Amino acid sequence: MQESLKKVLIYFQKKVPFRLGPALITTAFLVLMLILPVPEGLTTKAWALVAIFLTTILAIILKVMPIGVMAMMAITIVALTQVTSTTSKGAITDALSSLANPLIWLIVIAVLVSRGLNKTGLGKRIGLLFISILGRKTVGIGYGLAICELVLAPFTPSNTARGGGIVHPIMKSIASAFDSDPNKHSEHKIGTYLALVNMHANTITSGMFITATAPNPLVVDFIARVTNQSFHLSWTTWALCMLLPGLACLLLMPLLVSLLAPPEIKVTPNAVEYARAERKAMGPVSGGEKVMMGTFGVMLLLWANVPAMVLGPTYMLDPTVVAFVGLFILIITGTINWDDVLSEKSAWDTLIWFGALVMMAEQLNKTGVIAWFSGMLKNAIASAGMGWEWAAALLVLLFVFSHYFFASTTAHITAMMLAFLSVGVTLIPPDYVTPFLLMMVAGSTIMMTLTHYATGTSPIIFGSGYVTLGTWWRVGFIMCVVELAIYATLGITWWKVLGLW
């Protein structure tokens, strides 16, 4: 019997695509949730949906299986248990409802468009250009990486693809050129500093554009919901709101990181020669790169609603339509091909897991769970007797620093943001709701600074070995506090100037 059990365990470890320990913990959590008494104010089905949702989030945090598999499982369970409907057909319709969400397709198509950056080499060329201009000092290289992030951010909705797939290889190449290598214990020469700049530039730029990271459209959706569609963040409005505080953070960050993790090498004239040599090796700008630049220009103009401003509101296009236009241009010009589209696994993976999380968030709202949780949180804050100013600050800080418990920004936003926003809009006077909402928007990306597992970019950069765990967490916490302070002062003032409150 013991031998048979051992063989079964070995089989599971080798063949079954999940981690057995975390899977058992997740299963036990689901069973515990289901046997607990249904809280007052919720139906049995609503509580079962809560159990499924929290179990899915826990499974994602513990990395039981790839996030897409966990999302597919959540869709299956929601459909099987019929927690959202009285019929099987209604339940599967609910479970698949978010796959038609334009916001999700905006991210999927934009990821496909951004594939052209790597295929044509335009992303690398842009990075090398800024290094060749600013790279005579180590801090200058830091600013070069930051500007590269800023230029790419509006067009790369996968912050992991941007920071980990485009900028990080450039950063590693520069570090290697100065013999800064973790394997040689020389990472502190320049590599640690550049790796931290790589990470924090990625975080800052992720908050500056709707299309700079995958969860941002979900944030837009939540903001619209809690304000009954009266405050909708368009691509242009988001970019304008985050422009000044975001640039301030980006301007300060390379200098502050140089103080928190000072590089041993301060002057780097060789970086300029390295970048120029690499650009020369790439040859002249190719036709594909020119098409990519033209496509990005068209998309940026359309996302900024320039035609509508000039010709009237009839020419206003939904951001998802613009993304499809950009993808179509790249395909018909041969810049990317259909095989590229089919092989972009991250896009199709995003469609499934993002769709599942959005679906559950929508169903939690429909079944009254969000209103129930918001009411409890509101009552707890009211019982504490604090003023609305302190309540607003507490909500933002609780939301941001609870990210220590999450390994996915999307999972965190899906699990908590709508409830926190709902509480805020009921506790805060109407005249001051907008700055609170925008602080929550800023916090949703600032929190990615905190840990080495906070977002997809983090493990890529941390895994390269240039930054120790202690340094990562120390710098991450300080940068998080500093960026929150910038948005809470300069940001709120800027939003006042814009007439938003």
N, C-alpha and C positions, 0 to 999 in steps of 0.2 A: 504493500500500500504506500509506504513511504517512498519507495523507489519510483512508483508510478507518479506520485505527486511531484517528485523532483523533476521527472521527465516533462511533465506538463508545464512546470515553471520555466524550464530551460526552453521549451518550445515557444512559450509566450514571449520570453525575452528575445529570442532570435527572429521570430516570424511575425508576431502581432505588432502592428504599428503604433503602440502606445507604451508609455512608461508605466509599469505595473504598480509601483508604489503610489505615485500621484493619482493614478486611476482609482485605486482602492480608497484613497482619501476623498476624492471627488464623489465617488459613489456613496460612501458613508455620509457625506455631507448632504447629498440629495435625499437619502432615506431619512436622515434626521429632520430635515426641513419639512418633509411630507408628513411625518408623524407628529410634528408639533401642532398644538391647537391653532386653528385659524384665527388670526387676530380680529378683534372687533373692528368693523368697518370694511372688511374685505369678504368677498365670496370665496367659496372653496376653490373654484377654478382660478380666480385671481391669485390666490395664495400659491396654487400649484404653478402658475406662470412665474411668480416670484422665485420659487424654488428652482425651476428650470433655468431662469435667467441668471441667478446667482451662481448656480452650479456651472453654467457655461463660462462665466467670468472667472471663477476659481480654476476651472480646467485650463483656461487660457493663461492665467497667471502661473500655474504649476507646469505648464507646457506638457500636458498629458499627451497630446497629439498635435500635429500642425494646426494652426488656427483655422484653416479652411475646413479641415475634417471636423473640428469641434463645431463650427458653424453649421455644416451639413447635418451633423447629429442633432443640433438644436432645432433646425428646421423640421427634421423627421419627427422628433419627440413632440413638438408643438402640434404637428399635423395628426400624429397618432392619438395623442391624449385629448385632442379637441378642446383645449383649454380656452380657445378664443371663439369657438362656435359650437353649435349643437349638431352639426353634421360634418362628416368627413370631407365632403367637397368644400364646405365653407372654411374648414380648418386649413386645408392645403392652400386654398386661395389666400387666406390670411398669411400663412407661412411664407408664401412666395411673393407677397404683395410688393415688397420693397425692391424687388429686382427690376421693377419698371420705374424706379425713382430717378428722375433726371439728375439729381445731385450725385448719386452713385455713379451714373454713367459719365458724368463730367470727370470724375477722378479716373475711371477706367480708360476713357479715351485720351485724357491728358497724359497718362502713363505711357500709352501706346505712341503718342506724339513724341514724348521725351526720349523714346528709344532712338530716334534719329540723332540725338546729341552724341550718343556713343558711337553709332554706326558711321556717321560722317566724320567724327573726330572734332566736331565744333566745340564740344564741351572742354576737351583737353586744350584746344587752341586758345579758348578764352582764358582759361586758367594760366597758361604759360604767358599770355600777353600781359596780364597784370603783374605776374612775377617779374617779367623782364623790365617793367616800368618801375616797380616799387621795391625790388628785391635787394637793394644794396645794404640794407640792415635787416636783422632778424624780425624786428617789429614791422618793417616794411613788407616782408614776405607774409606776415600775419594779416596785414591789411589787404594784400593781394588776394589771399585766400578768401577773406571776408567779402571783398568786392565781387569775386568770382561767384560766390554763393548768392549774393544779392542779384546779380545779373541773371542767373539761372533760375532763381526761385519762382518767378511768375509762371514758368513753363514746365516745372518738374514737380508734380503733385506728390511724388514719392520723395519725402525728405531723405529716406534711406538711399534711394538711387542717386540723389544729388550729392549728399554728404559722404556716403560710403562708396558709391560706384564711380563718381566723377572726380570730386575734389580730393578724396582720401588717397587715391593712387598718385595724384600729383604731389600731395604733401609727403608721402613716403619716398617718392623719387628725390625730392629736394633734400629730405633728411639723410638719405643714403649718400647723396653727393657730398655731404659734409661728414661722412663716416659716423653718423649718429644712428646706432643700431642696438636694439635691446639685447640681441644675442651677444654683442660685444660689451655690454654694460655701459654703453656710451649714449644712451637715449637722452640724457640730460644736456648734451651738447646743444641740440636744437629741436630734436624730435618731440620731446614732451611738450614743449611750448606750442609747436605747430599742431600737434594732435589735439590739444585743448582748444586752440583757436578753430581748428577744423570742426570740432563738436559744437562749440558755442555760437559760431557763425551760423551753423546749420539750424540751431534752435531759434535764434533771433529772426532769421529770414523766414522761418516756417510760420511765424506769426504775422508777417507783413502782407501776405497775399492769401486770398481764399484758396488759390490753386497751388500753394506752396507745400501743403501736406494733406494727407488723405482725410483726417477728421474735420478739417475746417468747414466743409459744407454742412456737416452734421451740426456744428455749432451754429451756423447761420439758421438752420431749420429750427433749432431749439429757441434761439432768440426770437424768431418770428412767432413761434407758438405761444410763448409766455406773454408776448405783447399783443396777442390777437392780430398778428400781421401788421401792426401799426409801425413797427420798427424792423425794416428788412435791410440787411447788410448786402448790398450789391457788390460786385467785384470792385467797382470804383470807390464806393463808400468805405469798404473795408481798407483798401489800400491807402486812402486819404487819412482815415482815422489813425492808422498805425504808422504812417510815414515818419512824422517827426520823432515820436518816442522810439520807434524802431531804429531810425538812423542814429539817434543819440546813443542807444545801446551798442550799436555796431561800431560807432566811433570810439567809444570808451573801452570796449571789450578787449582788443589786442593789447592796449596799454595796461589794463588791470591784470590781465592774465600774465603779462611779463613781470609784474610785481609778485603775483601769487605763485608762479612757477617760473622763475627767471632762467632763461637759457644761458648756457656757459659761453656760447658764441654770440657776440653782439653785432658784429659787422660781417656781411656776407656778400662781398662783390662777386664771388663765384656763382651765386644763384642767378645773377643776370645773364652771365655767359651760358650757364646750363640751360636756362629757359630759351635763350636765343638759338642755341644749338638744336634744341628739341624742335623748335618752331621751323628752323631751316630744314631739318630732316623730314618734317611733315610736308614740305613743299608749298607751293602756292595754294590759296584757298580754292577748294574743289567746287565743282558745280553743285554737288550735294549740300555742301556747307552753305552755299549761296541760297539755295532753295530753303534750307532750314531757317536762315536769317530772315528771308522774305516771309516765310510762313509765320514765324514768331512775330514779325512786325504787323502782319495782317491780324493775327489773333489778338495782339495787345490793343490795337486800335478798336477792334470790335468789342473786346471785353471792357474797354474804357468808354464804350457807347459814343465814340466820335461821330459815326454816321448819323446817329439819332440827334446829336447836338447840332449838326450842320443841316440835315435834311428833314428832321422832324421825328416824332416818336414812332411813326410807322416803320422806321428802319432800325428800331431797337431789337436786338437779337438776344435770346436766352443764352447764358454762358455755355450750356451744354451743346447748343446748336453750333456755337463758335468752335468748340472743341472738335465736333464732327467735321466742320469745314476744314480745319487744320489737318486732321487726319486724312481726309479725302485728297487734299492738295499733295500731301507727301506720298500717298499711294499712286495717284495718277501721274506724278512726275518721276516715279521710280526711286524716290529717295529712300523709302522703305517699301517692302513688298508684303504680300499677303502672308507669306511664311513668317515674316517678322512679327506680324500681328498675331498669328496663331501661336507662335513660340514665346510670346511675352507672358510668361506664367504669372508674374506678379499682378498684372492687370486683371486676369481672370480669377486669380485667387482673391483679389480685393473685391471683385463683384460678389463672390459668395460670402466671404466672412463679414464684409461691411454690410451687405444686404441683410444678413441674418441678424446682426446686432441692431441695425436700424429698425428692422421688423419687430424685434422684441421690445425695443424702446417705444415704438408706436403702440403696440398692443398693451404695454404696461400703462400707457397714458389712457388708452380707450377703456380699459377695465377699472380705472380709478386708483391704481396703485400709486402713481406719481402724486396725485392729489392727497392720498392718505399719508404717504411718507412726508410730503411737504407740510401737511398739517401738524404732524408730530414734531418735526424740526422747528416749525414756527412756534408751537406751544412751549417747547423746551427753551427757546431763546427768550420768549416772553416771560417765562417763569423766572429766568435769571435776572430780569429787570433791567437789561442793558438798553441804551438808546439805539436808535436806528443806525447811527454812524458806526458804533462799535459792532453792531450786528452785521452790517455790510462788510466791514473789515474781517470779522471772524469767518463769515461765509467764504470770502475769497481765500483766506489763509488756510482754512480747513480743506477746501477743494484742492488747492495747489499742493500742500504738503502731504496730503493723503496719497499722493502719487508714489511715495516710497513703497506702497503696498501693491503697485501695479507694474506689470512688465509690458503694457500696451497702452499707448495714449488713447487709442480709439476705445478700448475696453473701459478705461477710466471715465472718459467723457460720456460714453453710453450709459454707464452704471450710475453716475452721480450728477452730471451737470444739469439735466432738466429739473431735477428735484431742487437743487440749490438755487437755480434761477427762479423757480416758482416761489420759493420762500422769500427770496429777495424782493421780488416785485410786489409782494403783499405787505412786507414790513417797512419798505423804504418809501418816503413821500414821492409822488409821481414826478416832481421836478428833478429828482436826483436818481431816478431809476436808470437813465441812460449811462451815466458814468459807471454805475455799478455793473451793468451788463457788459460794457466795454472792458472793464477791469477783469471780469470773468473770461472774456474772450482772450485777453492778453495772457491771463494765467494758464489758459488751456495749452499754450505752447511753452511758456516760461518754465513750467514744471518739468519739461523734458531735460533740463540741466541737471537734475538732482542725482541720478544714479547711473550706473554703467549698464542698466537694463531698462532705462526709462522709455526708450524708443528704438526703432529698428537700427538707426545709425549708431547708437551707443555701443552695442557689442562688437560691431565691425571695427570701430576705432579703438575701443578698449582691448579687443583681441589682438591688435597689432603689437601690443606689449610696451608701448611708449609711456603709458601713464599707469602709476600704481593705483590700487584701489583707494587708499587713503587720500591721495592727491586728488583723484577724480571726485570723491564725495565732498572733500573740503572746498575745492574750487567750485564745484557744482552748487553747493549750498550758498556760498557767498555771492556767486553770480545771480542766483535766483532771487536773493534778497535785494541786491542792487537793482536788478531789472524791474522787480515789483515796485521799488521806490521811485524809479524813473517814470514808470507809467502812472503811478499814484500822484505824482507831482506835475511833471512836464506833460504827461499824457492827458490828465484831467484838465489842465489849463488849455492845452491844444484843442480839446473837444469843446471847451467853452468858446474859444475863438471861432470854431467852425459853426457855432450856433446849435450844437446838438443838445445842449441842456441850459 
